[in-house]
C-alpha cells in the first residue's frame, strides 16, 4: 500500500512537470530574445517565475497570485473583526478579483515590452489584446497549479518557487565563477560574495531551527507531564516568504507607473519612479529594504496572532507561570513575537539587502552577490518542505490506528 508521503510526492511531481512544460511553451507570435539582465531585480523575479521578456505561456509566474494573497491577508488583518471574519469563499473571491487586476496590469506592461513577429494579426491592437489575455490565463493556470499542489501535494506554492530557484542557481554559479566577467572581479568582490554566501547558509539554518519556548501550565490537567508543555515561537516566524512577497509588491508600483507613463509621457514623477524603482539603483534598494523589514514584522504577527493565542489559552484554562490570563499573557506573547520578528528582519536584511548595497556601492555587475540570497531562499524553502514531509511521515505511522 502506498504511503501518504508517496501519494502526495507523486502528485507534486505531476504538478511540477505541468509547470515546467507550460513555462517552456512560447507564444508563437512573440520573438524570443534572451535578456542580458542580471542582478537582484532579474534574480528575484525569476524566483517567483516572472519572466517578463521570455514570451512564454507562464511568463507572469506567481506574482499576481502572491500579490493578491498578501494584500488581501493584510487587509483582513487590519480591518474590523466582523469584516475579517468573512467566509472563506468570500475571501477567495476577493483574492481572485485582486489577482485579476494585478495580472491585467502586469500583462499589459509585459505585452508592451515584447517583440513580435509579423503576419499573425491584422492590427497591433488585436495582437496586444491576444497577448494580454493569454498571459492572464497563464497566470491563473499557475495559481491553479499552486492551489492543487497545496490541497493534494507537498509544499503548495513553495514547490513551484523551489523549481524556479534551483533552475536559476546553476546559471548564477556559471556566471559568477565561469562567466565572461570573472576576470573583472576584484579580490574585495570575491571575498564579500563568498562571505555573504557562507553567512547566509549558516544563519538561515540556525534561525529556521531555533525557537523561543514560553512555558505553559494547564490548570485543569493534573499530570507529571503537564509542566513540560510550552508555546513555541520560531525565531524566523515567516521563513523566506517576506523576500517573495516583497518582490511581488515591489514590482506592482513599477508596473503601474510604467503603464501610466505611456499615457502621460511628460509626467516627471512617473518617469522618475519608472526609471529608478528597481534594484539596480539606490532609490529602489532603499524602498525594497524598508518593505522587506516591514513585511517581516507584518507576516510574523499575521502567522502568530498574540490576541488569538491569549484568548484561546484563557478559554482552555492555560496560563503562563507568573502572569495573569488575558492582557498580561497577550503582552508577553507579543513581546516574544516582536523579538523573533526583529531577529528575522535583521537576518533577512543582512543576507538580502546588504549584498545589494555592497554591489551598488562597488558598482559591480557580478552575480556572485546574488548567491547569498539564492542559497538563503533555497535552504529556507527546503526546510519548510522537509518539515511538512516529517509531519506526513508521522501521520503514516499512525495511519493504521486512525
C-alpha positions as CSV (number, residue, x, y, z in Angstrom):
1,X,0.0,0.0,0.0
2,X,1.4,3.4,-0.9
3,X,2.1,5.8,1.9
4,X,0.6,9.3,2.2
5,X,4.1,10.8,1.5
6,X,4.4,8.7,-1.7
7,X,1.0,9.7,-3.0
8,X,1.5,13.4,-2.3
9,X,5.0,13.4,-3.7
10,X,3.7,11.7,-6.9
11,X,1.0,14.4,-7.2
12,X,3.6,17.1,-6.7
13,X,5.8,15.6,-9.4
14,X,2.9,15.8,-11.8
15,X,2.2,19.4,-10.9
16,X,5.8,20.4,-11.4
17,X,6.0,18.6,-14.7
18,X,3.0,20.6,-15.9
19,X,4.5,23.8,-14.6
20,X,7.9,23.2,-16.3
21,X,6.1,22.3,-19.6
22,X,3.9,25.4,-19.5
23,X,6.9,27.6,-18.7
24,X,8.6,26.3,-21.9
25,X,5.7,26.9,-24.3
26,X,6.4,30.1,-26.2
27,X,3.7,32.4,-27.7
28,X,4.0,31.8,-31.5
29,X,3.7,35.4,-32.4
30,X,6.4,36.6,-30.0
31,X,10.1,36.7,-31.0
32,X,12.1,35.3,-28.1
33,X,15.2,37.4,-27.4
34,X,17.1,36.3,-24.2
35,X,17.6,39.3,-22.0
36,X,21.1,40.1,-20.7
37,X,19.6,41.5,-17.4
38,X,21.5,40.4,-14.3
39,X,21.4,41.4,-10.7
40,X,18.9,41.2,-7.9
41,X,15.9,42.6,-10.0
42,X,16.2,39.8,-12.6
43,X,17.1,37.2,-10.0
44,X,14.2,37.8,-7.6
45,X,11.7,38.0,-10.5
46,X,13.0,34.5,-11.5
47,X,12.2,33.2,-8.0
48,X,8.5,33.9,-8.4
49,X,8.6,32.8,-12.1
50,X,8.1,36.2,-13.6
51,X,10.0,36.0,-16.9
52,X,8.7,39.3,-18.4
53,X,10.8,39.0,-21.6
54,X,10.6,35.3,-22.4
55,X,7.2,35.4,-24.1
56,X,6.2,32.0,-22.7
57,X,2.7,30.9,-21.7
58,X,3.5,31.3,-18.0
59,X,5.6,34.5,-18.2
60,X,3.7,36.2,-15.3
61,X,4.5,33.4,-12.9
62,X,3.3,33.5,-9.3
63,X,3.5,37.3,-8.9
64,X,-0.3,38.2,-9.4
65,X,-1.4,35.4,-7.1
66,X,1.2,36.2,-4.4
67,X,0.5,39.9,-4.5
68,X,-3.3,39.3,-4.3
69,X,-2.9,36.8,-1.4
70,X,-0.7,39.0,0.8
71,X,-2.7,42.2,0.1
72,X,-6.0,40.5,1.0
73,X,-4.5,38.9,4.1
74,X,-3.1,42.2,5.3
75,X,-6.4,43.9,4.6
76,X,-8.3,41.3,6.7
77,X,-5.7,41.6,9.5
78,X,-6.1,45.4,9.9
79,X,-9.9,45.5,9.3
80,X,-12.6,45.3,12.0
81,X,-13.1,41.8,13.4
82,X,-16.6,41.5,11.8
83,X,-15.1,42.3,8.4
84,X,-12.1,39.9,8.9
85,X,-14.4,37.0,9.8
86,X,-15.8,36.8,6.3
87,X,-16.5,33.3,4.8
88,X,-13.6,31.5,3.1
89,X,-15.5,31.6,-0.2
90,X,-15.8,35.4,0.0
91,X,-12.1,35.8,0.8
92,X,-11.2,33.6,-2.1
93,X,-13.4,35.6,-4.5
94,X,-11.8,38.9,-3.3
95,X,-8.3,37.4,-3.7
96,X,-9.2,36.2,-7.2
97,X,-10.6,39.6,-8.2
98,X,-7.5,41.4,-6.9
99,X,-5.3,38.8,-8.7
100,X,-7.2,39.5,-11.9
101,X,-6.4,43.3,-11.6
102,X,-2.7,42.6,-10.8
103,X,-2.5,40.1,-13.7
104,X,-4.1,42.6,-16.1
105,X,-1.6,45.4,-15.2
106,X,1.4,43.1,-15.3
107,X,0.2,41.5,-18.6
108,X,-0.3,45.0,-20.1
109,X,3.3,46.1,-19.2
110,X,4.8,42.7,-20.3
111,X,2.9,42.8,-23.7
112,X,4.3,46.3,-24.4
113,X,7.9,45.1,-23.8
114,X,7.8,42.0,-26.0
115,X,9.0,41.9,-29.6
116,X,6.5,40.4,-32.1
117,X,6.6,38.6,-35.4
118,X,4.8,39.9,-38.5
119,X,1.8,38.2,-40.2
120,X,-0.1,36.8,-37.2
121,X,-2.6,39.7,-36.5
122,X,-4.2,42.3,-38.7
123,X,-3.5,45.1,-36.2
124,X,-1.3,45.8,-33.2
125,X,-4.4,46.3,-31.1
126,X,-5.6,42.7,-31.7
127,X,-2.1,41.4,-31.1
128,X,-1.7,43.2,-27.8
129,X,-5.2,42.1,-26.7
130,X,-4.5,38.4,-27.5
131,X,-1.1,38.6,-25.7
132,X,-2.7,40.1,-22.6
133,X,-5.5,37.5,-22.5
134,X,-3.0,34.6,-22.9
135,X,-0.7,35.9,-20.3
136,X,-3.5,36.4,-17.8
137,X,-4.8,32.9,-18.5
138,X,-1.3,31.6,-17.8
139,X,-1.1,33.5,-14.5
140,X,-4.3,31.9,-13.3
141,X,-3.1,28.5,-14.5
142,X,-0.1,28.9,-12.3
143,X,-2.3,29.9,-9.4
144,X,-4.5,26.8,-10.0
145,X,-1.4,24.5,-10.1
146,X,-0.2,26.0,-6.8
147,X,-3.6,25.6,-5.2
148,X,-4.0,22.0,-6.4
149,X,-0.5,21.2,-5.0
150,X,-1.5,22.7,-1.7
151,X,-4.6,20.6,-1.5
152,X,-3.2,17.3,-2.8
153,X,0.6,17.5,-2.9
154,X,3.6,18.7,-0.8
155,X,4.8,22.2,-0.4
156,X,2.0,24.2,-2.0
157,X,3.4,27.2,-3.9
158,X,6.8,26.6,-2.2
159,X,7.3,23.6,-4.6
160,X,6.9,25.9,-7.6
161,X,9.3,28.5,-6.2
162,X,11.9,25.8,-5.5
163,X,11.8,24.8,-9.1
164,X,12.5,28.5,-10.1
165,X,15.3,28.8,-7.5
166,X,17.1,25.6,-8.5
167,X,16.8,26.2,-12.2
168,X,18.4,29.7,-11.9
169,X,21.0,28.7,-9.3
170,X,23.2,26.8,-11.8
171,X,23.2,29.7,-14.2
172,X,24.2,32.1,-11.4
173,X,27.1,29.9,-10.4
174,X,28.3,29.7,-14.0
175,X,28.0,33.5,-14.4
176,X,29.7,34.2,-11.1
177,X,32.6,31.8,-11.4
178,X,32.8,30.8,-15.1
179,X,31.3,33.7,-16.9
180,X,33.0,36.2,-19.1
181,X,33.2,38.8,-16.3
182,X,35.1,36.5,-14.0
183,X,38.4,38.2,-14.6
184,X,36.9,41.6,-13.8
185,X,36.1,40.5,-10.2
186,X,38.3,42.2,-7.7
187,X,39.6,40.4,-4.6
188,X,37.2,42.5,-2.5
189,X,34.2,41.5,-4.6
190,X,35.1,37.8,-4.4
191,X,35.7,37.9,-0.7
192,X,32.5,39.7,0.1
193,X,30.5,37.4,-2.2
194,X,31.8,34.3,-0.6
195,X,31.4,35.8,2.9
196,X,27.7,36.6,2.3
197,X,27.1,33.1,0.8
198,X,28.6,31.3,3.8
199,X,26.9,33.6,6.3
200,X,23.5,33.2,4.6
201,X,23.6,29.4,4.8
202,X,24.7,29.3,8.5
203,X,22.2,32.0,9.6
204,X,19.3,30.5,7.7
205,X,19.9,27.0,9.1
206,X,20.3,28.4,12.6
207,X,17.2,30.6,12.6
208,X,15.0,28.1,10.7
209,X,15.5,25.6,13.5
210,X,15.7,27.9,16.5
211,X,12.6,28.8,18.6
212,X,11.6,30.7,21.7
213,X,9.8,28.4,24.2
214,X,7.2,30.0,26.5
215,X,6.3,27.6,29.4
216,X,2.6,26.8,29.8
217,X,0.7,25.4,32.7
218,X,-2.6,23.5,32.3
219,X,-4.6,24.4,35.3
220,X,-7.2,21.7,34.8
221,X,-4.7,19.0,33.9
222,X,-3.1,17.0,36.7
223,X,-0.2,15.1,35.4
224,X,3.6,14.8,35.8
225,X,3.9,15.8,32.1
226,X,1.7,18.9,32.3
227,X,4.6,21.0,33.4
228,X,6.7,20.1,30.3
229,X,4.4,21.9,27.8
230,X,5.3,25.2,26.1
231,X,4.3,27.6,23.4
232,X,6.9,27.6,20.6
233,X,7.7,30.8,18.7
234,X,10.0,30.3,15.7
235,X,12.9,32.7,15.6
236,X,12.1,33.1,11.9
237,X,8.3,33.1,12.1
238,X,7.6,33.9,8.4
239,X,10.5,32.0,6.9
240,X,11.6,33.2,3.5
241,X,8.2,34.4,2.4
242,X,8.9,38.1,3.0
243,X,11.5,38.1,0.2
244,X,9.0,36.6,-2.2
245,X,6.0,38.7,-1.2
246,X,8.0,42.0,-1.1
247,X,9.3,41.3,-4.6
248,X,5.6,41.0,-5.8
249,X,4.6,44.2,-4.0
250,X,7.7,46.0,-5.2
251,X,7.1,45.2,-8.9
252,X,3.4,46.3,-8.8
253,X,4.0,50.1,-8.4
254,X,6.7,49.8,-11.1
255,X,4.2,48.2,-13.5
256,X,1.5,50.8,-12.6
257,X,3.9,53.8,-13.1
258,X,5.3,52.3,-16.4
259,X,1.7,51.8,-17.7
260,X,0.7,55.3,-16.7
261,X,3.9,56.8,-18.2
262,X,2.7,55.7,-21.6
263,X,-0.4,57.7,-21.2
264,X,1.3,60.7,-19.5
265,X,4.8,60.6,-21.1
266,X,5.7,64.1,-19.8
267,X,4.9,63.5,-16.1
268,X,8.3,63.8,-14.3
269,X,7.2,61.9,-11.2
270,X,6.0,58.8,-13.1
271,X,9.2,58.8,-15.2
272,X,11.4,59.0,-12.2
273,X,9.6,56.1,-10.4
274,X,9.6,54.0,-13.6
275,X,13.3,54.6,-14.2
276,X,14.5,54.3,-10.6
277,X,12.2,51.8,-8.9
278,X,14.4,48.8,-9.5
279,X,17.2,47.0,-7.6
280,X,20.0,48.5,-9.6
281,X,19.5,52.0,-8.1
282,X,20.0,53.3,-4.6
283,X,16.4,54.5,-4.5
284,X,15.0,51.1,-5.4
285,X,17.2,49.3,-2.9
286,X,16.2,51.6,-0.1
287,X,12.4,51.1,-0.9
288,X,12.9,47.3,-1.1
289,X,14.9,47.1,2.1
290,X,12.2,49.1,4.0
291,X,9.4,46.9,2.6
292,X,11.4,43.8,3.5
293,X,11.7,44.8,7.1
294,X,8.1,45.9,7.4
295,X,6.8,42.8,5.7
296,X,8.8,40.6,8.0
297,X,7.1,42.1,11.1
298,X,3.7,42.1,9.4
299,X,3.9,38.4,8.5
300,X,5.2,37.4,11.9
301,X,2.1,38.9,13.6
302,X,-0.1,37.6,10.8
303,X,1.1,34.0,11.3
304,X,1.3,34.3,15.1
305,X,-1.6,36.3,16.5
306,X,-1.0,37.1,20.2
307,X,-4.6,38.1,20.8
308,X,-6.0,34.9,19.4
309,X,-3.5,32.7,21.3
310,X,-4.1,34.5,24.6
311,X,-7.8,34.2,24.1
312,X,-7.6,30.5,23.3
313,X,-5.4,29.9,26.4
314,X,-7.9,31.7,28.6
315,X,-10.7,29.6,27.3
316,X,-8.8,26.4,27.9
317,X,-7.6,27.5,31.4
318,X,-4.0,27.6,30.3
319,X,-1.6,30.1,31.9
320,X,2.0,31.3,31.6
321,X,3.6,30.9,35.0
322,X,3.7,34.3,36.8
323,X,1.3,36.0,34.5
324,X,-2.4,36.7,34.7
325,X,-4.6,35.4,31.9
326,X,-5.8,37.9,29.4
327,X,-3.9,41.2,28.8
328,X,-0.7,40.1,30.6
329,X,-0.5,36.9,28.7
330,X,-1.1,38.7,25.4
331,X,1.6,41.3,26.1
332,X,4.1,38.5,26.9
333,X,3.4,36.6,23.7
334,X,3.5,39.9,21.7
335,X,6.9,40.7,23.3
336,X,8.3,37.3,22.2
337,X,6.8,37.6,18.7
338,X,8.2,41.1,18.4
339,X,11.7,39.8,19.4
340,X,11.5,36.9,16.9
341,X,10.4,39.3,14.1
342,X,13.2,41.6,14.9
343,X,15.8,38.8,14.7
344,X,14.2,37.5,11.5
345,X,14.2,41.0,9.9
346,X,17.9,41.6,10.9
347,X,19.0,38.3,9.3
348,X,17.0,38.9,6.1
349,X,18.4,42.4,5.9
350,X,21.9,41.1,6.3
351,X,21.7,38.3,3.7
352,X,19.4,40.1,1.2
353,X,19.7,43.9,1.5
354,X,23.4,44.2,2.5
355,X,24.7,42.4,-0.6
356,X,22.5,44.7,-2.8
357,X,24.0,47.7,-1.0
358,X,27.6,46.4,-1.4
359,X,27.0,45.5,-5.1
360,X,25.7,49.0,-5.8
361,X,28.4,50.8,-3.8
362,X,31.1,48.8,-5.6
363,X,29.5,49.4,-9.0
364,X,29.8,45.6,-9.6
365,X,27.7,43.6,-12.1
366,X,28.8,40.2,-10.8
367,X,26.1,37.6,-10.0
368,X,28.3,36.4,-7.1
369,X,26.4,38.8,-4.8
370,X,23.1,37.1,-5.6
371,X,24.3,33.7,-4.4
372,X,23.8,34.5,-0.8
373,X,20.2,35.4,-1.3
374,X,19.6,32.4,-3.6
375,X,21.1,29.9,-1.1
376,X,19.3,31.6,1.8
377,X,16.0,31.1,0.0
378,X,16.9,27.6,-1.1
379,X,17.7,26.5,2.5
380,X,14.7,28.1,4.0
381,X,12.2,26.7,1.4
382,X,13.7,23.2,1.6
383,X,13.5,23.3,5.4
384,X,9.7,24.2,5.1
385,X,9.1,21.3,2.7
386,X,11.1,18.8,4.9
387,X,9.0,19.9,7.9
388,X,5.9,19.0,6.0
389,X,7.3,15.7,4.9
390,X,8.2,14.8,8.5
391,X,4.6,15.6,9.6
392,X,3.3,13.4,6.8
393,X,5.7,10.5,7.8
394,X,4.4,10.7,11.4
395,X,0.9,10.6,10.0
396,X,1.8,7.5,8.0
397,X,3.0,5.7,11.2
398,X,-0.3,6.4,12.9
399,X,-2.5,5.8,9.9
400,X,-3.3,2.1,10.7
401,X,-4.8,3.3,14.0
402,X,-7.0,6.1,12.5
